[in-house]
C-alpha cells in the first residue's frame, strides 16, 4: 500500500462494530466492512483488502502460545477472505494431542478416530497381504499412520483460525471498546495442556491397544516364515540325495535313510526329517515352539517329469501367512 493512501480515523466504535468508519481526506471515499477496509482502485480486480490493525492484536491474544507463527498466516487468511490449506508438522505427528491442546474438541475426537478407521480399513486388506512381508508393513503404515496424519496436518491452520476468529467475533460483539474486547478475548483459555495429555494420550493408548494384536501376530508370522525358509534350505541336502538315488536306480527305495543328511539346522524350526522309501516324499516335522506352525509338518513331494524331479511343498494344516513363498504357490 503506497504512502498516499488515506489515513483511517477511528469513530469511537469497537473493532467488531465498524470501529474505523471514516476516512480522512474527504473525497477519497472507501468501504468499511467488519474485518477489513477496502481501498477503491481502478476496478474490482485491483482493489486490495487491508486488515485492520486491532485484529492482529486480538488474534495474538486469542492464539496464545506460538502466536508469532500463527498470526501472520491468519492475517493472510483474512486478506484472502478464507483459510487455505497449509502444512502443520505438530498436527501431523500428534494430531489428536495438538487438537485437544488447542481446545478443538470436535477436531480432536475426529483425529483420534481416524487411525482407528484406518485400522479397520487395513483389517480388510491384511488377509490378502498375509505373508507378503514388507508390503504388509507398508500397507499398515499408510492406513494407520500416514493417511490419518494427513487430515490434521492439512487442516490444522484452518481449524485454529476458525476457532480464533470465533473467539474474537464473540468478544467484539459484546463490547464497543477495543480494550474491553482484548480483555474478553484474554479470558478465553487458548490452550489446555491437561486435555492434550489426557485425551491425546488416551487416543494414542486406544489406537495402540487396537493395533497391538495384529502387529504382534504379523511379527510372529514373519519370524516363522524366515525360520521355515532357512530350515527348508538346509533340507535341500536331503532332496538332492533323493534325486540322486532316483537317477541312479530309477526308484526312491534307496533314499530311505537320507534324512540323516540334515546334520545342521540353522533355523531351529525343524524337529525331524524322514523320507518315504516308496514315494521319496520328504516329511519335515516342525519344532513345537514355532509360532503358528509348531508341531505341524511340511511334505516335500517329488514329481517325476521325464528326467527331472520337481518338488511340490504341501503344508499340513499350516495357515498361508506362516509359509515361505515356495510353499504358498
LUMGURO-56212 format. One record per residue: x, y, z of N, C-alpha, C in turn; residue in three letters. Coordinates in pm, whole numbers. Each point is the difference from the previous one (the first is absolute). Layout:
NODE|X|Y|Z|X|Y|Z|X|Y|Z|ALA
...
This chain:
NODE|84|-118|0|-84|118|0|88|123|0|UNK
NODE|-23|92|-95|93|112|-11|-25|103|110|UNK
NODE|90|96|10|-4|95|112|-104|108|-19|UNK
NODE|-64|7|-115|-102|102|-23|-139|-48|35|UNK
NODE|-11|-123|49|-132|-54|35|-60|82|113|UNK
NODE|-133|18|3|-65|79|104|17|-61|137|UNK
NODE|13|84|100|13|-46|138|-135|-42|54|UNK
NODE|2|-100|89|-122|-52|60|-25|73|131|UNK
NODE|-120|46|20|-34|75|120|-102|-77|80|UNK
NODE|33|-42|125|-98|-73|80|-122|85|30|UNK
NODE|-117|-62|1|-123|73|29|-39|-13|145|UNK
NODE|72|-87|75|-37|-22|140|-67|-131|20|UNK
NODE|-41|-68|-110|-64|-131|15|106|-107|19|UNK
NODE|-42|-116|52|93|-111|24|44|-62|-129|UNK
NODE|106|-77|2|53|-62|-120|-99|-87|-71|UNK
NODE|-88|-66|72|-93|-92|-63|-126|69|-47|UNK
NODE|-15|126|23|-123|69|-40|30|116|-92|UNK
NODE|101|-18|-85|35|107|-91|73|111|71|UNK
NODE|102|-37|79|70|100|78|63|106|-87|UNK
NODE|40|-37|-122|58|97|-91|-104|32|-105|UNK
NODE|-71|109|17|-113|27|-89|24|118|-91|UNK
NODE|108|74|22|22|118|-83|135|-4|-64|UNK
NODE|18|72|-104|128|11|-67|36|147|-9|UNK
NODE|118|36|50|43|139|-10|30|32|-145|UNK
NODE|-14|126|-34|31|39|-136|-125|28|-79|UNK
NODE|-116|-12|62|-125|41|-63|-34|-77|-123|UNK
NODE|49|41|-115|-52|-50|-126|54|-131|-45|UNK
NODE|85|-64|78|56|-127|-47|-102|-111|4|UNK
NODE|-84|-8|99|-103|-104|11|60|-135|32|UNK
NODE|-82|-91|53|47|-134|34|-113|-82|56|UNK
NODE|17|-132|0|-101|-91|51|54|-69|123|UNK
NODE|-72|10|112|42|-60|124|-87|-121|27|UNK
NODE|63|-117|20|-74|-120|37|37|-36|143|UNK
NODE|-56|-112|48|22|-37|140|147|-25|30|UNK
NODE|71|-69|-89|136|-39|29|105|73|-82|UNK
NODE|-40|67|-105|99|58|-90|-47|136|-49|UNK
NODE|94|71|-57|-31|125|-69|38|-20|-145|UNK
NODE|-92|23|-89|27|-20|-141|32|135|-64|UNK
NODE|118|7|-60|45|123|-64|-39|-4|-147|UNK
NODE|-76|99|-48|-42|-3|-140|119|21|-93|UNK
NODE|2|-74|-109|106|15|-98|-62|21|-137|UNK
NODE|74|-42|-100|-50|20|-137|-118|-90|-29|UNK
NODE|-13|-108|68|-111|-91|-23|0|-106|107|UNK
NODE|-100|-89|-6|-11|-103|103|123|-89|6|UNK
NODE|59|-26|-114|114|-90|-3|123|63|66|UNK
NODE|4|133|6|117|67|55|-18|40|145|UNK
NODE|-120|-20|56|-22|38|137|77|-92|94|UNK
NODE|52|58|109|76|-78|98|-70|6|134|UNK
NODE|4|-112|71|-60|-8|132|109|22|105|UNK
NODE|-23|96|87|97|32|105|-60|-42|133|UNK
NODE|72|-82|73|-48|-47|130|16|112|101|UNK
NODE|-104|26|76|7|105|101|99|-39|109|UNK
NODE|79|94|48|107|-32|96|-51|-66|128|UNK
NODE|-118|39|48|-50|-56|125|-18|-151|-9|UNK
NODE|-28|-50|-121|-24|-143|-16|127|-81|29|UNK
NODE|114|53|-39|126|-70|26|23|-15|150|UNK
NODE|-33|104|77|16|-6|144|-95|-103|60|UNK
NODE|-125|3|-44|-99|-94|52|37|-144|-36|UNK
NODE|45|-22|-122|43|-134|-41|115|-48|87|UNK
NODE|96|87|24|116|-38|80|-41|-43|141|UNK
NODE|-94|73|59|-46|-35|134|-77|-131|-3|UNK
NODE|-83|-19|-102|-83|-121|-9|83|-124|-28|UNK
NODE|108|12|-79|84|-115|-34|81|-46|120|UNK
NODE|52|95|76|80|-38|116|137|-49|-40|UNK
NODE|45|-116|49|135|-48|-30|27|-11|-150|UNK
NODE|121|37|-37|45|-9|-138|-76|92|-94|UNK
NODE|-47|111|51|-77|93|-82|83|55|-115|UNK
NODE|131|14|19|85|54|-108|-6|-86|-125|UNK
NODE|-21|-130|17|-7|-89|-116|-138|-1|-64|UNK
NODE|-103|13|83|-137|-13|-51|-58|130|-54|UNK
NODE|17|109|72|-74|123|-33|31|52|-140|UNK
NODE|126|6|-46|21|46|-138|-76|-82|-103|UNK
NODE|-6|-131|21|-75|-84|-94|-150|28|9|UNK
NODE|-50|21|122|-142|28|17|-37|134|-63|UNK
NODE|89|97|7|-26|128|-65|-1|-16|-151|UNK
NODE|84|-92|-51|-7|-30|-144|-135|-61|-36|UNK
NODE|-52|-86|89|-133|-56|-23|-104|111|-5|UNK
NODE|14|97|90|-95|112|3|5|78|-131|UNK
NODE|119|24|-49|13|76|-126|-60|-78|-116|UNK
NODE|17|-132|3|-54|-82|-108|-150|-21|14|UNK
NODE|-53|21|121|-143|-20|23|-36|-143|35|UNK
NODE|98|-88|10|-27|-140|33|132|-67|40|UNK
NODE|-6|-104|81|122|-75|32|42|-88|-117|UNK
NODE|124|-31|-7|51|-86|-106|73|-119|62|UNK
NODE|26|-99|-81|70|-119|48|146|35|26|UNK
NODE|49|-39|115|140|24|35|49|-116|86|UNK
NODE|127|-34|-13|55|-115|72|31|38|144|UNK
NODE|-27|-94|91|23|24|143|67|-124|58|UNK
NODE|130|8|30|75|-116|45|-47|-55|135|UNK
NODE|-22|84|103|-45|-56|129|-130|-81|-14|UNK
NODE|-94|51|-82|-125|-72|-20|22|-129|-77|UNK
NODE|101|-4|-85|29|-123|-75|48|-110|94|UNK
NODE|87|36|95|57|-100|89|-89|-33|119|UNK
NODE|-83|94|42|-86|-23|118|-130|76|-16|UNK
NODE|-77|-38|-102|-124|72|-31|-97|11|115|UNK
NODE|-40|-111|63|-97|10|111|53|84|115|UNK
NODE|125|-23|40|57|75|113|6|149|-32|UNK
NODE|40|32|-123|5|142|-39|-138|63|4|UNK
NODE|-100|-69|-54|-136|55|-5|-55|21|140|UNK
NODE|19|-97|88|-49|18|138|78|110|72|UNK
NODE|129|11|-28|81|107|58|-55|137|-41|UNK
NODE|-44|10|-125|-54|126|-52|-150|11|24|UNK
NODE|-55|-89|80|-140|4|39|-94|-12|-121|UNK
NODE|41|-78|-96|-83|-30|-116|-62|-137|25|UNK
NODE|-107|-2|77|-52|-126|52|-51|-94|-109|UNK
NODE|-81|52|-90|-56|-85|-106|112|-53|-90|UNK
NODE|92|89|-35|112|-42|-84|85|-104|72|UNK
NODE|20|18|131|79|-97|75|-62|-138|-2|UNK
NODE|-132|-6|16|-69|-130|-5|13|-61|-139|UNK
NODE|-19|84|-103|10|-50|-137|140|-51|-30|UNK
NODE|101|74|43|137|-43|-25|33|-128|77|UNK
NODE|-60|-16|118|24|-121|79|-65|-122|-66|UNK
NODE|-115|20|-64|-70|-113|-62|57|-38|-136|UNK
NODE|70|93|-65|49|-28|-134|97|-118|-6|UNK
NODE|98|-12|92|86|-119|-5|-77|-130|23|UNK
NODE|-105|7|83|-80|-121|22|-74|-37|-128|UNK
NODE|-51|101|-71|-64|-28|-129|101|-58|-97|UNK
NODE|123|52|4|105|-56|-84|33|-143|36|UNK
NODE|-6|-31|131|26|-137|45|-107|-96|-53|UNK
NODE|-126|44|3|-107|-85|-53|15|-18|-150|UNK
NODE|40|107|-69|23|-11|-144|115|-97|-29|UNK
NODE|104|9|82|114|-90|-19|-38|-145|26|UNK
NODE|-88|-21|98|-40|-137|32|-65|-69|-120|UNK
NODE|-67|78|-84|-63|-59|-118|103|-35|-108|UNK
NODE|118|62|10|105|-28|-98|102|-101|50|UNK
NODE|12|-10|132|111|-77|56|-5|-148|-39|UNK
NODE|-119|-57|-14|-9|-141|-36|59|-25|-139|UNK
NODE|-21|96|-91|56|-14|-134|151|21|0|UNK
NODE|50|68|103|142|30|7|76|-93|92|UNK
NODE|-67|-97|62|67|-92|90|118|-67|-68|UNK
NODE|113|5|67|119|-65|-53|74|83|-101|UNK
NODE|-43|123|-26|65|81|-102|118|79|54|UNK
NODE|27|-11|130|117|63|58|-6|152|-3|UNK
NODE|93|67|-70|6|146|1|-129|67|-45|UNK
NODE|-70|-61|-96|-124|61|-49|-103|11|112|UNK
NODE|-4|-98|88|-93|3|114|30|120|88|UNK
NODE|127|21|30|38|111|87|-23|135|-68|UNK
NODE|25|8|-130|-26|125|-72|-149|34|2|UNK
NODE|-85|-101|-23|-144|23|3|-46|44|139|UNK
NODE|56|-64|103|-34|38|137|40|144|28|UNK
NODE|120|37|-39|48|136|23|-86|103|-72|UNK
NODE|-37|-29|-123|-83|93|-77|-139|15|61|UNK
NODE|-64|-112|32|-138|2|47|-14|58|141|UNK
NODE|96|-27|85|-16|32|142|79|123|43|UNK
NODE|106|32|-72|85|112|42|-3|114|-101|UNK
NODE|43|-26|-122|21|108|-96|-130|66|-43|UNK
NODE|-94|-80|-53|-125|59|-49|-79|69|112|UNK
NODE|-18|-62|118|-71|71|108|72|127|45|UNK
NODE|132|5|-13|74|120|42|-13|113|-100|UNK
NODE|-37|-30|-124|-12|105|-100|-117|94|31|UNK
NODE|-109|-53|53|-117|84|30|33|111|99|UNK
NODE|55|-30|117|35|109|90|110|89|-54|UNK
NODE|98|-58|-69|111|81|-51|-46|106|-99|UNK
NODE|-97|-34|-83|-46|93|-103|-112|93|46|UNK
NODE|-68|-36|109|-113|82|44|25|78|128|UNK
NODE|114|-22|65|25|59|132|-7|152|-2|UNK
NODE|67|63|-95|1|146|-4|-141|55|-20|UNK
NODE|-74|-59|-92|-135|49|-27|-91|-19|121|UNK
NODE|12|-113|69|-85|-25|116|30|97|114|UNK
NODE|128|21|26|36|93|108|-40|143|-38|UNK
NODE|17|34|-126|-41|133|-46|-148|22|22|UNK
NODE|-84|-97|-31|-144|15|18|-34|13|148|UNK
NODE|70|-75|85|-26|11|143|37|140|50|UNK
NODE|119|46|-37|46|133|43|-93|108|-55|UNK
NODE|-41|-15|-123|-91|96|-62|-132|7|77|UNK
NODE|-49|-117|43|-125|-3|76|15|64|137|UNK
NODE|112|-26|68|24|61|131|5|152|-12|UNK
NODE|69|49|-99|11|145|-20|-136|61|-35|UNK
NODE|-75|-67|-88|-130|53|-40|-95|9|119|UNK
NODE|0|-102|86|-88|5|117|40|113|96|UNK
NODE|130|17|18|46|107|88|-38|137|-55|UNK
NODE|17|20|-128|-33|129|-62|-150|24|-1|UNK
NODE|-76|-109|-4|-145|16|1|-55|41|136|UNK
NODE|79|-15|104|-47|32|135|42|139|47|UNK
NODE|84|68|-77|45|131|45|36|89|-117|UNK
NODE|-7|131|25|41|95|-102|142|51|25|UNK
NODE|60|-46|105|133|45|37|104|-101|-46|UNK
NODE|101|50|-71|106|-89|-46|76|-60|116|UNK
NODE|30|80|103|74|-52|115|-82|-102|76|UNK
NODE|-131|22|8|-87|-95|67|-7|-132|-79|UNK
NODE|0|11|-133|-2|-120|-84|126|-84|24|UNK
NODE|114|67|11|125|-70|29|-10|-71|135|UNK
NODE|-59|69|98|-15|-60|133|-89|-123|-5|UNK
NODE|-109|9|-76|-91|-115|-12|68|-118|-69|UNK
NODE|77|29|-104|70|-106|-71|102|-67|92|UNK
NODE|69|80|82|102|-55|88|-58|-91|107|UNK
NODE|-130|10|26|-63|-86|100|-29|-140|-53|UNK
NODE|2|-17|-131|-27|-131|-61|131|-79|-7|UNK
NODE|9|-114|66|126|-77|-4|38|-37|-142|UNK
NODE|123|28|-36|45|-29|-136|41|-145|-17|UNK
NODE|53|-60|106|49|-138|-9|-38|-77|126|UNK
NODE|14|-132|-8|-25|-85|116|101|-115|0|UNK
NODE|101|13|83|100|-107|10|-63|-127|58|UNK
NODE|-90|17|97|-64|-116|62|-80|-80|-103|UNK
NODE|-74|69|-86|-78|-70|-103|91|-71|-98|UNK
NODE|112|63|-35|93|-63|-94|55|-129|58|UNK
NODE|35|4|130|58|-119|63|-105|-109|21|UNK
NODE|-118|41|50|-103|-98|33|-65|-59|-125|UNK
NODE|-56|87|-84|-74|-49|-117|94|-42|-112|UNK
NODE|105|80|-25|95|-38|-104|71|-128|35|UNK
NODE|44|-11|126|65|-123|44|-95|-118|0|UNK
NODE|-126|25|38|-100|-107|-3|-26|-51|-140|UNK
NODE|-7|94|-96|-20|-41|-139|115|-85|-49|UNK
NODE|122|39|37|118|-76|-40|-3|-140|62|UNK
NODE|-42|-8|127|-5|-129|68|-103|-93|-64|UNK
NODE|-117|54|-34|-105|-82|-63|46|-51|-137|UNK
NODE|62|90|-76|50|-40|-132|106|-110|13|UNK
NODE|91|20|95|106|-100|20|-58|-135|43|UNK
NODE|-100|4|89|-61|-125|46|-73|-70|-114|UNK
NODE|-58|77|-90|-72|-59|-113|95|-64|-99|UNK
NODE|115|64|-20|93|-47|-102|99|-103|51|UNK
NODE|19|-5|131|103|-90|54|-20|-147|-39|UNK
NODE|-122|-56|11|-16|-142|-35|37|-34|-145|UNK
NODE|-54|74|-101|39|-37|-136|148|22|-29|UNK
NODE|59|103|61|144|23|-22|82|-113|61|UNK
NODE|-37|-42|121|72|-110|65|-16|-129|-81|UNK
NODE|-121|-23|-51|-24|-122|-80|85|0|-127|UNK
NODE|8|116|-65|80|7|-123|148|-14|31|UNK
NODE|43|54|113|140|-17|40|32|-147|19|UNK
NODE|-90|-74|66|21|-143|19|0|-74|-134|UNK
NODE|-93|41|-88|-10|-66|-130|127|21|-82|UNK
NODE|53|121|7|124|25|-74|115|-84|55|UNK
NODE|5|-13|132|104|-84|60|-12|-144|-44|UNK
NODE|-123|-50|-6|-22|-139|-43|37|-18|-147|UNK
NODE|-41|95|-84|33|-9|-142|152|-5|-21|UNK
NODE|70|86|73|146|4|-15|62|-131|48|UNK
NODE|-47|-52|114|55|-124|54|-25|-116|-95|UNK
NODE|-121|-6|-56|-32|-110|-92|82|10|-128|UNK
NODE|17|123|-49|80|16|-123|144|-46|25|UNK
NODE|55|34|116|137|-42|33|7|-151|19|UNK
NODE|-98|-56|71|-2|-145|23|-14|-78|-129|UNK
NODE|-86|47|-90|-20|-71|-126|124|8|-88|UNK
NODE|77|107|15|125|8|-75|96|-109|46|UNK
NODE|-1|-30|131|83|-109|51|-51|-137|-47|UNK
NODE|-132|-12|-9|-60|-127|-45|31|-27|-147|UNK
NODE|45|101|-71|32|-20|-142|105|-110|-19|UNK
NODE|86|-21|101|97|-109|-6|-70|-136|-13|UNK
NODE|-108|-17|74|-76|-123|-6|-66|-15|-137|UNK
NODE|-58|107|-50|-65|-6|-131|101|-37|-109|UNK
NODE|119|57|8|103|-32|-100|37|-148|7|UNK
NODE|6|-55|122|33|-143|15|-110|-89|-56|UNK
NODE|-125|40|20|-112|-76|-54|6|2|-153|UNK
NODE|26|116|-56|10|11|-147|115|-86|-52|UNK
NODE|112|3|70|117|-79|-44|-31|-150|3|UNK
NODE|-69|-45|105|-36|-142|10|-94|-40|-112|UNK
NODE|-92|86|-33|-95|-30|-106|71|-9|-135|UNK
NODE|94|90|-26|70|0|-130|88|-125|-14|UNK
NODE|55|-45|112|87|-117|-6|-78|-129|-18|UNK
NODE|-113|-11|68|-71|-128|6|-137|2|-65|UNK
NODE|-51|120|-28|-134|8|-56|-109|-21|102|UNK
NODE|37|-4|126|-98|-18|108|43|82|120|UNK
NODE|-96|23|91|30|76|120|37|-91|118|UNK
NODE|5|-130|-24|19|-95|111|132|22|74|UNK
NODE|103|42|-70|131|15|63|18|135|70|UNK
NODE|-108|76|5|10|133|61|-57|3|141|UNK
NODE|-28|-120|55|-73|-5|128|80|60|115|UNK
NODE|131|-6|-6|80|44|115|64|137|-19|UNK
NODE|-36|68|-106|71|127|-27|-47|112|92|UNK
NODE|-104|-21|77|-42|102|96|109|31|98|UNK
NODE|90|-94|22|110|22|94|100|102|-53|UNK
NODE|-15|40|-126|92|98|-56|-19|140|59|UNK
NODE|-113|21|60|-24|132|61|75|5|132|UNK
NODE|126|32|-10|83|6|121|5|140|57|UNK
NODE|-51|96|-74|6|139|46|-132|68|-29|UNK
NODE|-65|48|105|-127|74|-17|20|139|59|UNK
NODE|28|96|-85|29|135|45|-122|71|58|UNK
NODE|-119|-45|-37|-122|72|37|-54|-38|137|UNK
NODE|25|-123|43|-63|-49|122|-146|-33|-20|UNK
NODE|-47|3|-125|-141|-23|-29|-32|-147|-25|UNK
NODE|101|-83|-25|-24|-139|-40|23|-94|117|UNK
NODE|-96|-87|22|10|-99|106|50|-134|-54|UNK
NODE|-44|-34|-122|40|-129|-56|-24|2|-150|UNK
NODE|82|-81|-73|-16|-14|-145|0|-150|-32|UNK
NODE|-100|-43|-77|-6|-141|-42|-36|-7|-147|UNK
NODE|43|-113|-63|-24|-17|-143|-74|-130|-23|UNK
NODE|-106|5|-81|-76|-120|-34|77|-82|-103|UNK
NODE|25|-130|27|74|-83|-97|-84|-36|-122|UNK
NODE|-128|29|5|-87|-35|-112|-15|118|-96|UNK
NODE|-32|115|55|-28|116|-84|114|103|-1|UNK
NODE|97|-14|91|107|98|10|-45|129|67|UNK
NODE|-120|1|53|-52|121|64|79|31|127|UNK
NODE|36|126|16|75|45|118|-99|65|96|UNK
NODE|-6|-54|120|-87|57|102|87|80|97|UNK
NODE|-32|127|13|74|89|90|-91|31|118|UNK
NODE|32|-59|114|-78|27|123|58|125|66|UNK
NODE|-86|91|38|43|130|52|7|1|151|UNK
NODE|87|85|52|22|10|144|-126|49|70|UNK
NODE|-27|-49|122|-123|36|72|-13|150|27|UNK
NODE|111|70|21|-9|141|38|-13|96|-116|UNK
NODE|-14|-49|-121|-6|88|-117|-138|65|-10|UNK
NODE|-6|132|8|-128|72|1|-83|-31|-124|UNK
NODE|-125|-41|21|-93|-24|-109|21|-131|-73|UNK
NODE|112|-69|26|28|-124|-72|63|-105|89|UNK
NODE|9|25|130|64|-93|93|-68|-136|2|UNK
NODE|80|-106|-12|-52|-136|4|-65|-46|-129|UNK
NODE|-1|84|-100|-62|-38|-127|108|-45|-98|UNK
NODE|-38|-20|-126|97|-56|-94|-15|60|-138|UNK
NODE|110|-6|-74|3|34|-142|39|-125|-78|UNK
NODE|-72|-29|-105|32|-114|-85|61|51|-130|UNK
NODE|117|-50|-34|66|35|-126|-14|-120|-92|UNK
NODE|-91|12|-94|-36|-113|-86|74|10|-134|UNK
NODE|82|-105|-35|68|3|-131|-95|-46|-111|UNK
NODE|0|73|-108|-81|-34|-117|96|-19|-118|UNK
NODE|-3|-121|-58|91|-30|-110|-58|52|-130|UNK
NODE|78|83|-68|-40|56|-129|111|-32|-100|UNK
NODE|-12|-117|-67|107|-44|-90|123|-36|80|UNK
NODE|108|71|-27|123|-25|75|19|102|113|UNK
NODE|-103|76|27|8|101|106|-85|-40|119|UNK
NODE|39|48|117|-79|-17|121|-42|140|48|UNK
NODE|-129|21|5|-54|129|44|-59|-19|139|UNK
NODE|33|92|90|-46|-12|138|-120|91|25|UNK
NODE|-100|-58|66|-121|75|35|-9|4|152|UNK
NODE|-12|121|54|-12|16|145|-147|-6|39|UNK
NODE|-32|-92|92|-138|-18|46|-5|25|151|UNK
NODE|-50|115|45|-11|25|145|-116|-80|58|UNK
NODE|21|-51|120|-104|-76|68|-58|87|110|UNK
NODE|-118|54|-27|-73|79|98|80|122|51|UNK
NODE|67|68|-93|73|122|35|-59|116|-80|UNK
NODE|-37|108|67|-59|116|-67|100|61|-98|UNK
NODE|-48|49|-114|91|56|-102|90|111|51|UNK
NODE|-47|79|97|80|113|45|131|-42|65|UNK
NODE|10|-127|45|121|-48|66|96|-70|-96|UNK
NODE|-39|-12|-126|78|-77|-95|92|88|-83|UNK
NODE|119|-47|-30|87|74|-93|-57|-7|-142|UNK
NODE|51|83|-86|-55|10|-136|-7|-135|-71|UNK
NODE|105|-83|15|4|-126|-73|-110|-96|38|UNK
NODE|-63|18|117|-108|-90|43|-138|62|-16|UNK
NODE|-7|122|-53|-131|65|-17|-41|6|-146|UNK
NODE|82|-49|-88|-34|6|-142|-95|-111|-37|UNK
